[in-house]
Amino acid sequence: MPNQTTKLRAAVVGLGWPGMQHLKGYTADPRSEVIAVCDLDETQVEKVATEHKIPNTYTNHLEMLENKDIDAVSVCLPNFLHAPISIDALNAGKHVLCEKPPARSAQEAKAMADAATENGKTLMYALVQRFDGSSQKVKRLVTDGELGDIYFGKAAYVRRRGIPIGREGWFVDRDRSGGGALIDIGVHALDCIWWLMNSPRPVEVMGASYSHFGHLVPDDVKYDVDDGTFAQIRFENGATIILETTWALNLPGDNYIKIAGTKAGVSLNPFTLYTEANGKEVDKPLDAPSINGFDEEVKHFVECIVEGKEPISSAEQGIMLMQMLDGIYESAEKGQSVSIADLSATKG
Ligand SMILES: NC(=O)c1ccc[n+]([C@@H]2O[C@H](COP(=O)([O-])OP(=O)(O)OC[C@H]3O[C@@H](n4cnc5c(N)ncnc54)[C@H](O)[C@@H]3O)[C@@H](O)[C@H]2O)c1
């Protein structure tokens, strides 16, 4: 644990694009520094270490975790490694910032939360959309009661064409990814809108998933995931979210979050507040500072450790988010709506 004179000493495991955003985030915050990097790809490890003057390099995360100087680890690895490597890091006494999605399933996210509790360490999920300037601004409007009671949300993360494959095709192999468009990009939109609506407890979901674009990936790549998922989620407080997400669709790409309350509604794209005055519709354009979501996310993680605070994208929330995704996939498979059981983390 850093004190006032020492910096939080972080390590990044997985040096793809998201790993590099985490690295830059720690470097940008004067309270933290990156002292170790790890990736299976030795060339990438050496390149990153040289460019960023990082003293410790590894190609094996277990060797990295033996380094007692490391306080915290960013897990920026393929989805199937989120749970095992985060748990290894927590058991080694490190705090963990894990990339999205939290895991492949709620059961895995629960095991991660339990490991954090047992070891008394912070587990935060890197759900970057919460940290954008516009999301932060809307969250303030919600907290200040400007929207009234929020009862409806609609979110889309729709690509017309954009199927990721990743190292050795893990993105499109359900065993390693946990799913396709929904767990990869739908998770961003769903998490952000759910958080803006004050994270109500989900009780029932109805989902439909499709896989029609396998011809867009090379023939030798296993492809057994959804490239389009559409869902409705009902919450304990009566609120509803409708979600659309695709990696490929024969319609234009789309990206929005809209939430409606009893007093006003907000759209993030176009960034507008929808309200009324004297019985007439009033549209108020909103603005927000242009900030780097990754820098803000890492800053929040560092702050939570240094100040002993609970992260806004907590281990507990990771479980609930995964329950929604699990429920949508289960509903799609069964062809009927499904209930969501309570699976909250054990608290120490
Ligand atoms: N927040 C975002 O906007 C965002 C964007 C892209 C990806 N992601 C998430 O980040 C994670 C990584 O995605 P990616 O696109 O970088 O994947 P990737 O396939 O490019 O892999 C990332 C890196 O991990 C390394 N790696 C794999 N197994 C390893 C191991 N056992 N030990 C050490 N290194 C290992 C790979 O060599 C690679 O350099 C995924 O969970 C993905 O969902 C988040």
The ligand as an SDF file (V2000), in Angstrom:
LIG
                    3D

 44 48  0  0  0  0  0  0  0  0999 V2000
  -12.1050   -0.9540  -22.8580 N   0  0  0  0  0  0  0  0  0  0  0  0
  -12.0210   -1.0700  -24.1660 C   0  0  0  0  0  0  0  0  0  0  0  0
  -12.4070   -0.1660  -24.9210 O   0  0  0  0  0  0  0  0  0  0  0  0
  -11.4530   -2.3320  -24.7430 C   0  0  0  0  0  0  0  0  0  0  0  0
  -11.0580   -2.3620  -26.0870 C   0  0  0  0  0  0  0  0  0  0  0  0
  -10.5380   -3.5490  -26.5930 C   0  0  0  0  0  0  0  0  0  0  0  0
  -10.4550   -4.6710  -25.7800 C   0  0  0  0  0  0  0  0  0  0  0  0
  -10.8840   -4.6110  -24.4750 N   0  0  0  0  0  0  0  0  0  0  0  0
  -10.7860   -5.8010  -23.5980 C   0  0  0  0  0  0  0  0  0  0  0  0
   -9.4110   -5.9900  -23.2500 O   0  0  0  0  0  0  0  0  0  0  0  0
   -9.1080   -7.3780  -23.2000 C   0  0  0  0  0  0  0  0  0  0  0  0
   -7.9440   -7.6830  -24.1510 C   0  0  0  0  0  0  0  0  0  0  0  0
   -8.3630   -7.4140  -25.4720 O   0  0  0  0  0  0  0  0  0  0  0  0
   -7.3010   -7.2750  -26.6650 P   0  0  0  0  0  0  0  0  0  0  0  0
   -8.0420   -6.7630  -27.8370 O   0  0  0  0  0  0  0  0  0  0  0  0
   -6.1240   -6.5040  -26.1960 O   0  0  0  0  0  0  0  0  0  0  0  0
   -6.9420   -8.8220  -26.8800 O   0  0  0  0  0  0  0  0  0  0  0  0
   -5.6530   -9.4770  -27.5920 P   0  0  0  0  0  0  0  0  0  0  0  0
   -6.0600  -10.7590  -28.1900 O   0  0  0  0  0  0  0  0  0  0  0  0
   -5.0120   -8.4400  -28.4580 O   0  0  0  0  0  0  0  0  0  0  0  0
   -4.7080   -9.8200  -26.3340 O   0  0  0  0  0  0  0  0  0  0  0  0
   -4.1100   -8.8240  -25.5340 C   0  0  0  0  0  0  0  0  0  0  0  0
   -2.7070   -9.2340  -25.1420 C   0  0  0  0  0  0  0  0  0  0  0  0
   -2.7150  -10.2510  -24.1450 O   0  0  0  0  0  0  0  0  0  0  0  0
   -1.5940  -11.0840  -24.3550 C   0  0  0  0  0  0  0  0  0  0  0  0
   -1.8020  -12.3480  -23.6680 N   0  0  0  0  0  0  0  0  0  0  0  0
   -2.6670  -13.3500  -23.9880 C   0  0  0  0  0  0  0  0  0  0  0  0
   -2.5800  -14.3510  -23.0720 N   0  0  0  0  0  0  0  0  0  0  0  0
   -1.6570  -13.9630  -22.1570 C   0  0  0  0  0  0  0  0  0  0  0  0
   -1.1390  -14.5440  -20.9660 C   0  0  0  0  0  0  0  0  0  0  0  0
   -1.5370  -15.7310  -20.5410 N   0  0  0  0  0  0  0  0  0  0  0  0
   -0.1930  -13.8590  -20.2700 N   0  0  0  0  0  0  0  0  0  0  0  0
    0.2470  -12.6580  -20.6970 C   0  0  0  0  0  0  0  0  0  0  0  0
   -0.2170  -12.0570  -21.8230 N   0  0  0  0  0  0  0  0  0  0  0  0
   -1.1440  -12.6980  -22.5360 C   0  0  0  0  0  0  0  0  0  0  0  0
   -1.5290  -11.1880  -25.8600 C   0  0  0  0  0  0  0  0  0  0  0  0
   -0.2340  -11.5950  -26.2820 O   0  0  0  0  0  0  0  0  0  0  0  0
   -1.8740   -9.7820  -26.3050 C   0  0  0  0  0  0  0  0  0  0  0  0
   -0.7280   -8.9520  -26.4620 O   0  0  0  0  0  0  0  0  0  0  0  0
  -10.3890   -8.1220  -23.5420 C   0  0  0  0  0  0  0  0  0  0  0  0
  -11.0330   -8.5360  -22.3720 O   0  0  0  0  0  0  0  0  0  0  0  0
  -11.2420   -7.0900  -24.2670 C   0  0  0  0  0  0  0  0  0  0  0  0
  -12.6220   -7.2990  -24.0610 O   0  0  0  0  0  0  0  0  0  0  0  0
  -11.3400   -3.4680  -23.9510 C   0  0  0  0  0  0  0  0  0  0  0  0
  1  2  1  0
  2  3  2  0
  2  4  1  0
  4  5  1  0
  4 44  2  0
  5  6  2  0
  6  7  1  0
  7  8  2  0
  8  9  1  0
  8 44  1  0
  9 10  1  0
  9 42  1  0
 10 11  1  0
 11 12  1  0
 11 40  1  0
 12 13  1  0
 13 14  1  0
 14 15  2  0
 14 16  1  0
 14 17  1  0
 17 18  1  0
 18 19  2  0
 18 20  1  0
 18 21  1  0
 21 22  1  0
 22 23  1  0
 23 24  1  0
 23 38  1  0
 24 25  1  0
 25 26  1  0
 25 36  1  0
 26 27  1  0
 26 35  1  0
 27 28  2  0
 28 29  1  0
 29 30  1  0
 29 35  2  0
 30 31  1  0
 30 32  2  0
 32 33  1  0
 33 34  2  0
 34 35  1  0
 36 37  1  0
 36 38  1  0
 38 39  1  0
 40 41  1  0
 40 42  1  0
 42 43  1  0
M  CHG  2   8   1  16  -1
M  END
$$$$
